[in-house]
Structures are given as C-alpha cells and as structure tokens.
C-alpha cells in the first residue's frame, strides 16, 4: 500500500507564491500572444495586400474577446453571513479567540456565521482576515470537535495559504471568463472559436491540476494543526461527521425546508434537522455515504484530499484524550434568534415577512394549503371524481396532459407527472376536509391520519400511476379506510360543509 505523502513534504510558502505568480504570468503571456496575434495578423495581411474581410472580422472578434476577458476585474467582498460579536455569541467568540492564541495567530477581523455544515477562512479587502462558521456545523459537533475545525482553519493562516490564494482564484476566474467569451450559450461555436479556445482549455486543466495539488498539501498541513490541538481521534471524528452531516443537511434543506419557505413560512431549521437525523433510514444513508467516501480516491482536480487520505495522513499522530466535551451548540447564547438572522441574510428582506410554523403544523398549514390550492386550480380535471375512482381518473391523464401543453409531446411527460401529483394533492385535501389530520414531520412523507388509520396519498397515487400498485389494491385500500365515495376537488368542500 502506498504511503500517504507527508504534509511537510509540500512546497514552502515562498514556493507556493512563486508558483502562483509564475502560472498567472504564463497565462497572461499566452492570452496576450494569442489575442494580439489574432488582431495583428490581419493588419499585416492587409498591409501586404493579402487581406481577407471574413478572416479579418473573425480574427478581430476572437482577439478582442480574449483581450476583453483578461482585463482585471475588481472583486467586491460580499459578507458571507451574519457577523458575530462578543455581544451576540460570547462563548463561541471566546473559543475562537482561544484557538487563535493557541495557534499564535491574531484574531480574525470578522467572524461570520452561515447556515451550512461548513467552516472556512478568507481574506477581504485590505488584508482583513475573515472566518466563516456554519450554524449547522456548530449544531453537529462537540465543543472539542469544533475546536479542531477552528484550529484547522487557523492552520491555513499559519501556513500562509491565503497569501497565494488570491493569485490562484483570480487566474482561475480569468481563464473561465476567457473560455466563456470564446463560447456560445447554445453550444453553436464555429470551428475557429473551438480552435482558438483549445489552448486556454488545455492551460486551464493544467493550471487546475497544479493548483489543486498545492491546495491538497495545504489541507494536510492544516489537519496536522487540528490534531495538535484536539488529538487524532477527535479530529477524525469531526471529519467523518462533517462529511456525513453536510450531505444530510443538503438533503434536508431540499426535501423539507425549501417547500416550507416557498409557502412563506419559517420552520425551526435546527430542530427540524435534529428530527430529520433521528430517522433511522436517514442515519443509515448518512453512514453509507461516509463509508462510500472512505473508498473514494482523490481526483487530480479536487481541492481537498479524499476523506481516507486525510485520515491516513494523521494516523501516526497521537490519539489524544477521549472526548467528553458538551455539544458545541451550547456555545450559542440564543441559537433561535441567530438562526432567524442567518435565514434572513440568506433569503433577503422577504424572509422577515415569513410567519413561523412548527413542524407539527407544517402538514396542515403548508402541505394542506398547497393541496387545496392545486385542487382548486385543476377543478375541471377533478370534476366528478372520487377517491374510489382515482384509477379511472389516472387513465385520462395522458390525453389531458397532451391538451394541457398544446399537444407538445416533449412537454407531455412533465404534464402527466404534474396531473398525477394534482390527484395526490386532491386526495390529501379531501381527507383533511373530512376530518383527517395531516402530518409532515421531517424525513417522512406527508400523510393523512385519523385514529389508527394512516394514508400517504401522494406516494400511493404515484405508485398506482407507475404500475407498482394495482387498481384493485387501491380500491381495497380506500374501502378499508371508508373513504371510497368522498368527492375530490370542489366537491370535497361542499360535502364536508353540508
């Protein structure tokens, strides 16, 4: 088994800065030679009496595009979250200050908190040091694990990583702009565009491989800083947690939170994530994802080493003391207010107008309201249908969808999916109108509940549509619930209020 390279074997700070500057200069030389050459060539041709109007226009366009793309742009620092102070988060700021002192580094000029399972350092205008800490990261780790993560970030300061960073990121952005300038949005580039673009694509790939290798060395060195502070076992535990919790949080956000926010409501995000992670299937998926990550090899273009390589690189370092520290979230004086502020910063001013909703009420106030609105919008499609006749109504979906999209066969599959979902919503709205409660806890499908009976309309209707459930099985199931004859759509409200 090949040994993992020691971080100490990485290039020195001076070497990294020199490499970044050299790569940047080489790119600008390449761009200037090609750009100026494309413009100068036709001029020389006309001077010699061999000019061609088509070639001149093409060359001027391509050369001008390159020169325009490499003009330096001013980068404006955008605050990456809500600024923390000693007044708003005294205990967390104290921990950060302690880690700065332990690493013999000055305290960051600004500390921001954002929503995700993440931590990062960057540099703003004037060399101001900025530390970003994810709110969900704090909620996922113990205090010692968080110390290790912060120590890792200060390790980037200690290693001088941010000194070479600006050269690398600006050059990456310029290479990307140059390729974009030589590309068409619809992919209909001429052969001349593709030809001129090739050197920049080749250089861009080489640049990414070289600078990504430098970045990976920096990550190894920063990991050693973390282990020095909290020990190998705590650091590796944090690495695994961050990898798994970050993936789980992305799923939670997309599957659970977005729909509630789109309804203009604000759920308790941290509480919901805890309930999401309490689900056995979610935990199994998270653990499987981490195990899969441990098998993954590093790609040459990755800015971070693979999880397995990072763990292997610190394997010989001291294990450290067992972790008996409390949850890091205890460092936050008022996590609910901080969560609200972070959400408003993320979404914008309209978030201040969102009304709060508990996860216990999301079923009725979000999904129930949406189901009623969809049933009303498609009242004609639902006219005369009952819960018992859903299989027959599904048979009309292809023809209805075809007409709904003006006989556009490319859009028809999507329209069929929408109409199937409308049926699921109509069943949900009908059951609620007739006294069923609606539950939508994180990690679970929206279900209608009455006494000992529970029904999941949306998934069941789609299973019927996909052939995973027979029409007879549907009829038997709804008959057992005693809801066969309940009308869908507008009829549901009329029957319920009669």
NORMO-V465652 format. One line per field, one symbol per residue. ss: DSSP state (h for helix, s for strand, l for the rest). psi: psi as a letter, one per 40 degrees, with the letter a starting at -180 (. if undefined). burial: 1 if it has 9 or more other C-alpha atoms within 8 Angstrom, else 0. A space follows every 50 residues. Layout:
ss = ???
psi = ???
burial = ???
//
This chain:
ss = llllllhhhlllhhhhhhhhhhhhhhhhhhhhhhhhhhhhhhhhhhhlll llhhhhhhhhhhhhhhhhhllllllllllllssllllllhhhhhhhhhhh hhlllllllsssssllllssssslhhhlsssssshhhhhhlshhhhhhhh hhhhhhhhllhhhhhhhhhhhhhhhhhhhhhlllllllllhhhhhhhhhh hhhhhhhhhhhhhhhhhhhhhhhhhhhhhhlhhhhhhhhhhhhhhhhhhh hhhhhhhhhhhhllssslhhhhhhhhhllhhhhhhhhhhhhhhhhlllll llllllhhhhhhhlllllllllllllshhhhlllhhhhhhhhhhhhhlhh hhhlsssllllhhhhhhhhhhhhhhhhlhhhhlllshhhhhhhhhlhhhh hhhhllllhhhhhhhhhhhhhhhhhhhhhhhhhlllssslllllllssss llssslhhhhhhhhhlllllhhhhhhhhhhhlllllsllhhhhhhhhl
psi = hhihhhdeeiiidddddddddddddddddddddddddddddddddddeef ihdddddddddddddddddehhihhhhhheahhiidddgddddddddddd ddefiihidihihadagiiiiahaieehhhhhhhddddediidddddddd ddddddddefdedddddddddddddddddddeiideefiidddddddddd dddddddddddddddddddddddddddddeiddddddddddddddddddd ddddddddddddefihihddddddddeehddddddddddddddeehihid ehdiiidddddddedeihdiiiheiihddeehdgdddddddddddddadd ddehiihiddeddddcdddddddddddfdddeheiiddeddddddedddd ddddfffhddeddddddddddddddddddddddfeiihhgiheiihihhh beiihgdddddddddeeehiddddddddddefedehiiaddddddde.
burial = 00000010010010011001101100110011011111100110110000 11000100110111111011000000000011011100111111111011 10101001011111111110101100011111111111111111111111 11111111111101001100110111111011110000100011011001 10110011101111111111111111101111111111111111111110 11110111111001111101011011101001100110110011010000 01011111111011000001000000111011100000101111100100 10010010101111111111110111011001101111111011001101 11001000000110110011111111111111100111111110011111 000001111111111000100001100110001101111111101000
//
